[in-house]
Amino acid sequence: RYRSKKKWPKECTARNFLWLMRKIPIKKMYKTGKRFKKNPEKAKEEYLKVVENDMAKLKALQQRGVKRDEGLQQFSSELLNCCMDSILEEIGAIYFSILGTFNSLDKKRRNDKSELSAEYDALCGGYAGDELMKINIDIYHLANKLDANIWEQYDHDELYQ
């Protein structure tokens, strides 16, 4: 297993970690996810209003431009702060609502043994005339035409059978 030879930086303490975790508005993102689960249409409308507001802030900042007395780092921070509300809405919607939906759909797909599942597996496995699949098959056949002594130079016993 890979292990880093470097130790954890001295500046990274449990206290710093807890301070950082308090800065992340998980509760707000969770509430956003619940809103999207409860009423997606209404939540989408509210989200679009938040995006519109953030875009207005960005446009105002763009028109103002960089001040002479501020640096690029401060201007970048202001840019991010203009978008932060919509970013938090997006993270909350994705993490606490959309990913759960995809997870349940994926579980159904994996546990489904119907004809639709067989068609899905066939589709993911390539299709007739698929150039990539043809190349893979040709490489497999070419590798099997090599002599056994070629494969003996490798450490793996299961490579040539």
Secondary structure as UniProt FT lines:
FT   TURN            10..11
FT   HELIX           14..23
FT   HELIX           26..38
FT   HELIX           40..64
FT   TURN            68..69
FT   HELIX           72..93
FT   HELIX           94..98
FT   HELIX           99..111
FT   HELIX           115..124
FT   TURN            128..129
FT   HELIX           131..145
FT   HELIX           148..152
FT   TURN            157..158
//
